């Protein structure tokens, strides 16, 4: 493990830093860092001002003191003062550049000054994502939380070392929530939840019953969403709403970052949840239109068009007049019959010699259905063939057309008659 620390140009006073039964008495926290956490190397970042700073004329510089006390273990890296945006980026580069691919690090911000702590958290997040670095801990020697709190402090006054790593974890949880809210991707937040459950059981620090189940259900939801499985999406979203309520106490206790995000996630899932996705009904179709609109908001145009086409088939089966179609709306033969009727209506709209069956012509919105089927056919073909044809529409045009399709679905449903 490698430790990264900082020094400022301030007079540091001696106290006893304490961590989980271990302690070390010093005025310079990098020394306590080395003695308590036993890294193989301590890298201390210093500005020129900090490198040259002496507590008094008669005393050595802090860098000289640390070199003497941690000989062979410590080295110093120069950084700028951070007086400009360019210098802040240089600090970021030098700190992140001190860590190699796959290393384990502990980061210390005790003597960091001005904006350095914020840079440290940014570096930690960057290293985890780009160099597969294991950030073991981010620590802070809480001099101002010492007990007893005396002025001036005495060497035996005990200052706790705070573990700030959960704040980094919160950044991961927030990133996972952002992926769900922006793209419908629950994979990252589900992985965090499952990992939290497994860690609690493995270490014996907790016995959650639902965290893993909730994480797995989020994975199922995300997979169904991206593979265009609307019935599974609606069913899983419905189950997730119940699980979120049942697991509330668990993530309040053991996955607090998720507790802060749970209400947002519940609001995201609620419009998609439906308890009876296998029964064809107007409400089912309403939920599916909502899912098409959800897809479009997330930029999932392929899924939106795929579902929109199947929605039109389901619409025809619901309002086509046959009870057996409504009950058997998922049967291949029934869907094929509806598609053939739509195909004939679409051909007639194109001016071809084709006539849909009589039952189709009794539908009040037969012309709109034929026109919509033409549009969906063109869109689906363009998407399925990856624009590998002449006169293929641009991605922007495809998305604009898709937005219009969702409006037409909503208009069709709003004008549909009540089923007797």
C-alpha positions as CSV (number, residue, x, y, z in Angstrom):
1,X,0.0,0.0,0.0
2,X,1.2,3.5,-0.9
3,X,0.2,6.5,1.2
4,X,-0.2,10.0,-0.3
5,X,-0.1,13.0,2.1
6,X,0.4,16.8,2.2
7,X,2.2,19.4,4.3
8,X,1.4,23.0,4.7
9,X,3.3,26.0,6.1
10,X,1.7,26.1,9.6
11,X,2.9,25.4,13.1
12,X,1.6,21.9,13.9
13,X,1.2,20.9,17.5
14,X,1.8,17.6,19.1
15,X,-1.1,15.3,20.0
16,X,-1.8,11.6,20.0
17,X,-3.6,10.5,16.8
18,X,-5.9,7.5,17.4
19,X,-7.3,4.9,15.0
20,X,-9.1,1.7,16.0
21,X,-6.9,0.8,19.0
22,X,-3.6,2.1,17.4
23,X,-2.1,5.5,18.2
24,X,0.9,7.6,17.6
25,X,2.1,10.9,19.2
26,X,3.4,13.5,16.8
27,X,2.9,17.0,15.5
28,X,3.2,15.8,11.8
29,X,0.4,13.6,10.7
30,X,2.4,11.9,7.8
31,X,4.4,10.3,10.6
32,X,1.2,9.0,12.3
33,X,0.0,7.8,8.9
34,X,3.2,5.8,8.4
35,X,3.2,4.3,11.9
36,X,-0.5,3.4,12.2
37,X,-1.3,2.2,8.6
38,X,2.1,0.7,7.7
39,X,2.3,1.7,4.0
40,X,5.4,0.6,2.0
41,X,5.9,4.2,0.9
42,X,4.7,7.6,2.0
43,X,4.7,10.4,-0.7
44,X,4.3,13.8,0.8
45,X,3.3,16.7,-1.6
46,X,4.7,20.0,-0.7
47,X,4.8,23.6,-2.1
48,X,8.1,25.5,-2.0
49,X,6.7,27.4,1.0
50,X,5.9,24.3,2.9
51,X,9.2,22.6,2.0
52,X,11.2,25.6,3.4
53,X,8.9,26.2,6.5
54,X,10.5,26.1,9.9
55,X,8.5,26.3,13.2
56,X,11.3,28.5,14.5
57,X,14.8,29.6,13.6
58,X,16.3,26.9,15.8
59,X,14.2,24.1,14.5
60,X,14.6,22.0,11.3
61,X,12.1,22.2,8.5
62,X,9.2,19.7,8.6
63,X,10.6,17.9,5.6
64,X,13.9,17.5,7.4
65,X,12.2,16.2,10.5
66,X,10.1,13.7,8.5
67,X,13.1,12.5,6.5
68,X,14.9,11.8,9.8
69,X,11.9,10.0,11.4
70,X,10.8,8.1,8.3
71,X,14.1,7.5,6.6
72,X,13.8,5.2,3.6
73,X,10.0,5.3,3.7
74,X,9.2,8.8,2.7
75,X,9.8,11.0,-0.3
76,X,8.6,14.4,-1.2
77,X,7.0,15.7,-4.4
78,X,6.8,19.4,-5.3
79,X,3.5,20.9,-6.3
80,X,2.6,24.5,-7.1
81,X,0.8,26.8,-4.7
82,X,-2.5,26.4,-6.4
83,X,-3.0,30.1,-7.1
84,X,-4.6,29.6,-10.5
85,X,-6.8,27.1,-12.3
86,X,-3.7,25.9,-14.3
87,X,-1.8,25.3,-11.1
88,X,-4.8,23.3,-9.6
89,X,-4.7,21.1,-12.7
90,X,-1.0,20.6,-12.3
91,X,-1.5,19.5,-8.7
92,X,-4.1,17.0,-9.9
93,X,-1.7,15.7,-12.5
94,X,1.2,15.3,-10.1
95,X,-0.9,13.6,-7.4
96,X,-2.6,11.2,-9.8
97,X,0.7,10.6,-11.7
98,X,2.3,9.3,-8.5
99,X,0.0,6.2,-8.5
100,X,0.4,3.3,-10.9
101,X,-2.1,1.0,-12.5
102,X,-3.7,-1.4,-10.0
103,X,-2.0,0.0,-6.8
104,X,-3.6,0.3,-3.4
105,X,-3.4,3.7,-1.8
106,X,-4.4,5.6,1.3
107,X,-5.0,9.3,0.9
108,X,-4.5,11.8,3.8
109,X,-5.8,15.3,3.8
110,X,-5.0,16.3,7.4
111,X,-2.4,19.0,6.5
112,X,-3.8,19.7,3.1
113,X,-4.6,23.4,2.5
114,X,-7.1,25.5,0.6
115,X,-8.6,23.5,-2.3
116,X,-6.4,20.4,-1.9
117,X,-9.0,18.2,-0.2
118,X,-11.4,18.7,-3.1
119,X,-8.6,17.8,-5.5
120,X,-7.8,14.7,-3.5
121,X,-11.4,13.4,-3.8
122,X,-11.3,14.1,-7.5
123,X,-8.1,12.3,-7.8
124,X,-9.5,9.3,-5.9
125,X,-12.5,9.1,-8.2
126,X,-10.3,9.4,-11.3
127,X,-7.8,6.7,-10.2
128,X,-10.5,4.2,-9.4
129,X,-12.1,4.6,-12.8
130,X,-9.0,5.0,-15.1
131,X,-6.2,3.0,-13.3
132,X,-8.2,0.4,-11.4
133,X,-6.7,1.7,-8.2
134,X,-7.9,0.5,-4.9
135,X,-8.5,3.5,-2.6
136,X,-8.1,1.8,0.7
137,X,-9.0,4.9,2.7
138,X,-9.2,8.7,2.8
139,X,-8.3,9.8,6.3
140,X,-8.2,13.0,8.2
141,X,-6.5,13.5,11.6
142,X,-9.1,15.5,13.5
143,X,-6.9,17.8,15.6
144,X,-9.8,20.0,16.5
145,X,-11.8,17.0,17.8
146,X,-9.2,16.0,20.3
147,X,-10.1,15.0,23.9
148,X,-9.7,16.6,26.2
149,X,-9.8,19.8,24.2
150,X,-7.1,21.9,25.8
151,X,-5.4,25.1,24.7
152,X,-2.6,24.7,24.2
153,X,-3.0,21.0,23.4
154,X,-0.9,18.4,25.3
155,X,0.9,15.5,23.7
156,X,-1.5,13.0,25.5
157,X,-4.6,14.7,24.1
158,X,-6.2,12.1,21.8
159,X,-7.3,13.2,18.3
160,X,-9.4,10.7,16.4
161,X,-8.6,9.9,12.8
162,X,-11.7,10.2,10.7
163,X,-12.4,7.8,7.8
164,X,-13.7,9.9,4.9
165,X,-13.9,7.0,2.4
166,X,-17.7,6.9,2.7
167,X,-17.8,10.3,1.0
168,X,-16.0,8.7,-2.0
169,X,-18.5,5.8,-1.9
170,X,-21.3,8.4,-2.0
171,X,-19.8,9.7,-5.3
172,X,-20.0,6.2,-6.7
173,X,-23.6,5.8,-5.5
174,X,-24.5,9.2,-7.0
175,X,-22.9,8.2,-10.2
176,X,-25.0,5.0,-10.2
177,X,-28.1,7.0,-9.6
178,X,-27.3,9.4,-12.4
179,X,-26.8,6.5,-14.8
180,X,-30.3,5.2,-13.9
181,X,-32.0,8.6,-14.0
182,X,-30.3,9.7,-17.2
183,X,-30.0,6.4,-19.2
184,X,-32.2,3.9,-17.4
185,X,-29.0,1.9,-16.5
186,X,-29.3,0.5,-13.0
187,X,-26.2,-1.7,-13.3
188,X,-23.8,0.4,-11.2
189,X,-26.1,1.1,-8.3
190,X,-27.2,-2.5,-8.3
191,X,-23.6,-3.7,-8.1
192,X,-22.9,-1.3,-5.2
193,X,-25.9,-2.6,-3.3
194,X,-25.0,-6.3,-3.9
195,X,-21.4,-5.6,-2.9
196,X,-22.5,-3.8,0.3
197,X,-24.7,-6.8,1.2
198,X,-21.9,-9.3,0.6
199,X,-19.3,-7.2,2.6
200,X,-21.6,-7.0,5.6
201,X,-22.2,-10.8,5.6
202,X,-18.5,-11.6,5.0
203,X,-17.2,-9.3,7.7
204,X,-20.0,-10.1,10.2
205,X,-20.8,-6.5,10.6
206,X,-24.4,-6.8,9.5
207,X,-27.0,-9.3,8.5
208,X,-29.2,-7.6,5.8
209,X,-32.0,-9.7,4.4
210,X,-33.1,-7.6,1.3
211,X,-30.2,-5.5,0.1
212,X,-28.9,-8.2,-2.3
213,X,-32.4,-9.0,-3.5
214,X,-33.1,-5.4,-4.2
215,X,-29.8,-5.1,-6.1
216,X,-30.6,-8.2,-8.2
217,X,-34.0,-6.9,-8.9
218,X,-32.6,-3.6,-10.1
219,X,-30.3,-5.5,-12.4
220,X,-33.3,-7.4,-13.8
221,X,-35.1,-4.2,-14.4
222,X,-32.2,-2.6,-16.2
223,X,-31.7,-5.7,-18.4
224,X,-35.3,-5.9,-19.3
225,X,-35.4,-2.2,-20.1
226,X,-32.5,-2.3,-22.4
227,X,-33.6,-5.5,-24.1
228,X,-37.1,-4.1,-24.8
229,X,-39.1,-6.4,-22.5
230,X,-42.0,-4.2,-21.6
231,X,-44.0,-6.7,-19.6
232,X,-40.9,-7.6,-17.6
233,X,-40.1,-3.9,-17.1
234,X,-43.6,-3.2,-15.7
235,X,-43.6,-6.3,-13.5
236,X,-40.1,-5.7,-12.1
237,X,-40.8,-2.0,-11.5
238,X,-43.9,-3.0,-9.5
239,X,-41.9,-5.5,-7.4
240,X,-39.2,-2.9,-6.9
241,X,-41.6,-0.4,-5.4
242,X,-42.5,-3.0,-2.7
243,X,-38.9,-3.9,-2.1
244,X,-37.8,-0.3,-1.7
245,X,-40.4,0.1,1.1
246,X,-39.5,-3.3,2.7
247,X,-35.8,-2.6,2.6
248,X,-36.0,1.0,3.9
249,X,-34.7,0.2,7.3
250,X,-31.8,-1.8,5.9
251,X,-30.4,0.8,3.6
252,X,-31.0,3.5,6.3
253,X,-28.7,1.3,8.5
254,X,-26.2,-0.3,6.1
255,X,-26.4,1.6,2.8
256,X,-27.0,5.1,3.8
257,X,-25.9,6.6,0.4
258,X,-28.7,4.7,-1.2
259,X,-31.1,5.9,1.4
260,X,-30.4,9.5,0.2
261,X,-31.3,8.5,-3.4
262,X,-34.1,6.1,-2.8
263,X,-36.9,8.6,-3.2
264,X,-35.6,9.7,-6.5
265,X,-35.4,6.1,-7.7
266,X,-38.9,5.4,-6.5
267,X,-40.2,8.4,-8.5
268,X,-38.4,7.1,-11.5
269,X,-39.9,3.6,-11.3
270,X,-43.4,4.5,-10.3
271,X,-44.8,5.5,-13.8
272,X,-43.5,2.2,-15.2
273,X,-44.8,-0.1,-12.5
274,X,-47.8,-2.2,-13.4
275,X,-49.1,-5.3,-11.5
276,X,-50.9,-7.0,-14.5
277,X,-48.6,-6.6,-17.5
278,X,-49.7,-10.0,-19.0
279,X,-53.4,-8.9,-19.4
280,X,-54.2,-6.8,-22.4
281,X,-56.1,-3.7,-21.3
282,X,-56.3,0.0,-22.0
283,X,-54.2,0.6,-18.8
284,X,-51.6,-1.8,-20.0
285,X,-51.3,0.2,-23.3
286,X,-51.2,3.5,-21.4
287,X,-48.2,2.2,-19.4
288,X,-46.5,1.0,-22.6
289,X,-46.9,4.4,-24.2
290,X,-45.4,5.8,-21.0
291,X,-42.5,3.4,-21.5
292,X,-42.0,4.5,-25.1
293,X,-41.8,8.1,-23.8
294,X,-39.4,7.1,-21.1
295,X,-37.2,5.4,-23.7
296,X,-37.1,8.6,-25.7
297,X,-36.3,10.8,-22.7
298,X,-33.3,8.5,-22.0
299,X,-32.1,8.5,-25.7
300,X,-33.0,4.9,-26.2
301,X,-34.5,5.4,-29.6
302,X,-34.1,1.8,-30.9
303,X,-36.0,0.4,-27.9
304,X,-38.7,3.1,-28.3
305,X,-39.4,2.3,-32.0
306,X,-39.2,-1.5,-31.4
307,X,-41.8,-1.2,-28.6
308,X,-44.0,1.3,-30.6
309,X,-44.4,-1.2,-33.4
310,X,-45.5,-3.9,-31.1
311,X,-47.8,-1.5,-29.3
312,X,-49.7,-0.9,-32.5
313,X,-50.2,-4.6,-33.0
314,X,-51.5,-4.9,-29.4
315,X,-53.8,-1.9,-29.9
316,X,-55.4,-3.6,-32.9
317,X,-55.9,-6.8,-31.0
318,X,-57.5,-4.9,-28.1
319,X,-59.9,-2.9,-30.3
320,X,-60.3,-5.4,-33.2
321,X,-63.5,-6.8,-31.9
322,X,-62.6,-10.4,-30.9
323,X,-62.5,-11.5,-27.3
324,X,-60.1,-14.4,-28.2
325,X,-57.6,-11.8,-29.5
326,X,-57.7,-9.9,-26.2
327,X,-57.2,-13.0,-24.2
328,X,-54.6,-14.5,-26.6
329,X,-52.8,-11.3,-27.5
330,X,-49.4,-12.8,-27.1
331,X,-50.1,-15.8,-29.4
332,X,-48.0,-15.7,-32.5
333,X,-50.9,-16.5,-34.8
334,X,-53.1,-13.6,-33.4
335,X,-50.3,-11.1,-33.7
336,X,-49.4,-12.2,-37.2
337,X,-53.1,-11.7,-38.2
338,X,-53.0,-8.2,-36.8
339,X,-49.7,-7.5,-38.6
340,X,-51.1,-8.7,-41.9
341,X,-54.1,-6.4,-41.6
342,X,-51.9,-3.5,-40.7
343,X,-49.6,-4.3,-43.6
344,X,-52.6,-4.2,-46.0
345,X,-53.8,-0.9,-44.6
346,X,-50.3,0.5,-44.9
347,X,-50.1,-0.6,-48.6
348,X,-53.5,0.9,-49.3
349,X,-52.2,4.2,-47.9
350,X,-49.3,4.0,-50.3
351,X,-51.7,3.7,-53.2
352,X,-51.2,0.0,-53.8
353,X,-53.9,-2.5,-54.6
354,X,-54.5,-4.0,-51.2
355,X,-57.5,-4.3,-48.9
356,X,-57.4,-5.0,-45.2
357,X,-60.0,-7.5,-43.8
358,X,-63.5,-6.3,-43.0
359,X,-63.0,-6.3,-39.2
360,X,-60.1,-3.9,-39.6
361,X,-62.1,-1.5,-41.7
362,X,-64.6,-1.2,-38.9
363,X,-62.0,0.5,-36.7
364,X,-62.6,4.2,-36.4
365,X,-58.9,5.0,-36.8
366,X,-58.1,2.6,-39.6
367,X,-56.5,5.3,-41.8
368,X,-54.3,6.6,-39.0
369,X,-53.2,3.0,-38.2
370,X,-52.2,2.4,-41.8
371,X,-50.2,5.6,-42.0
372,X,-48.5,5.0,-38.7
373,X,-47.6,1.4,-39.7
374,X,-45.8,2.8,-42.8
375,X,-43.8,5.3,-40.6
376,X,-42.9,2.6,-38.1
377,X,-41.8,0.2,-40.9
378,X,-39.5,2.8,-42.4
379,X,-38.1,3.7,-39.0
380,X,-37.6,0.2,-37.9
381,X,-35.9,-0.8,-41.1
382,X,-33.6,2.2,-41.0
383,X,-32.6,1.3,-37.5
384,X,-32.3,-2.5,-38.0
385,X,-30.1,-2.1,-41.1
386,X,-27.9,0.5,-39.4
387,X,-28.5,3.1,-42.2
388,X,-26.7,0.8,-44.6
389,X,-28.9,1.9,-47.5
390,X,-29.3,4.8,-49.9
391,X,-31.1,7.9,-48.5
392,X,-30.8,6.7,-44.9
393,X,-32.0,9.3,-42.5
394,X,-29.5,10.9,-40.1
395,X,-29.5,10.0,-36.4
396,X,-31.0,13.4,-35.5
397,X,-33.8,12.9,-38.0
398,X,-34.5,9.4,-36.7
399,X,-34.8,10.8,-33.1
400,X,-37.1,13.6,-34.3
401,X,-39.3,11.2,-36.1
402,X,-39.4,8.9,-33.1
403,X,-40.6,11.8,-30.9
404,X,-43.6,12.3,-33.3
405,X,-44.4,8.6,-33.2
406,X,-44.9,8.7,-29.4
407,X,-47.3,11.6,-29.8
408,X,-49.3,9.6,-32.4
409,X,-49.5,6.6,-30.0
410,X,-50.9,8.8,-27.3
411,X,-53.4,10.4,-29.7
412,X,-54.6,6.9,-30.9
413,X,-55.1,5.8,-27.3
414,X,-56.9,9.0,-26.3
415,X,-59.4,8.6,-29.2
416,X,-60.0,4.9,-28.7
417,X,-63.6,3.9,-27.7
418,X,-64.4,2.2,-24.4
419,X,-64.5,-1.5,-24.6
420,X,-67.9,-3.0,-23.8
